[in-house]
């Protein structure tokens, strides 16, 4: 093992410097305020969970879990996502009565990365879980809240792509059964490797009709008209039920007035194995990955409670990338003071604070380059000797 350098960080870990932190904090606050207005209550869970409960219940690959042992020899994990810990809390403490629950969160999650990947091993998610409501109205509300949150954060151009776990799943079951070919196609769809998908389908020993049905799956992207086309390639009741649910969801989205932000993509699959129904991803700008995703899941049943839920999670780092390099308005004022006018400076700062304004107090003798330092602020006041100047 090579010797670590003094300033080196663990693989995938990143520092957040003040300017980026301020941008992230403002976006987080705007989104959190929107969630609260919609009736969602924030919750916190421990960063460390037991591997035997949350670790195994999570859909994150075992190789991506950060594991450690406590003093009693139990294996712990750093939470790899927030849905599973919230499912644990809901099942153990919140689902005492058979009523819907709306929860929100903002937390860092941890996933080990390969050295060549270049992806963060720690990142912040903000999201919601709408628990114990099986209606399509629940799914529609979560998607509408996602759209409202992004608009409040200042994102103008984005698209929510909506699919259904049951549609592709049933199509593969009809044509391929439960063999390795289904796993291969699902992997290609998750990775958006449509060339690999097409080549694999052509290599299968299937009738030309079945090959065409599998290939048409990639064409089922667009508006409401896509759902009518989907009927032509599915033959069983479960596949048709998935289409009916998406049609009902479209009516809900239209009632919210958000149809311009939503498109259907029936080729969407997820690596999260607990999704059971409607699922969605949101894309924006030139970001090469989804900035958020979510859907309907049955994870809570793993903790002994029969309840379904729908939620979404936004990646704050990717959302900031989508928002671009917008410069924040500088609202910080600085009061420079000499020792003989220190008390006066402190009093002036209190006046600023009482009006909700940001201000920095700076002893003039502690600054070597006054010109450079003052450029950091929107304005400054000098209280030096027997005079002052703006």
Secondary structure, 3 states (H helix, E strand, C coil): CCCCCCCCCCCCCCCCCHHHHHHHHHHHHHHHHHHHHCCCEECCCCCEEEHHHHHHHCCCCHHHCCEEECCCCCEEEECCCCHHHHHHHHHHHHCCCCCCEEEEEEEEEECCCCCCCCCCCEEEEEEEEEECCCCHHHHHHHHHHHHHHHHHCCCCCEEEEEEEHHHHHHHHHHHHCCCHHHHHHHHHHHCCCHHHHHHHHHHCCCCHHHHHHHHHHHHCEECCHHHHHHCCCCCCHHHHHHHHHHHHHHHHHHHHCCHHHEEEECCCCCCCCCEEEEEEEEEECCCCCCCEEEEEECHHHHHCCCCCEEEEEEEHHHHHHHHCCCCCCCCCEEEEECHHHHHHHHHHHHHHHHCCCCEEEEEHHHCCCHHHHHCCCCEEEEEECCEEEC
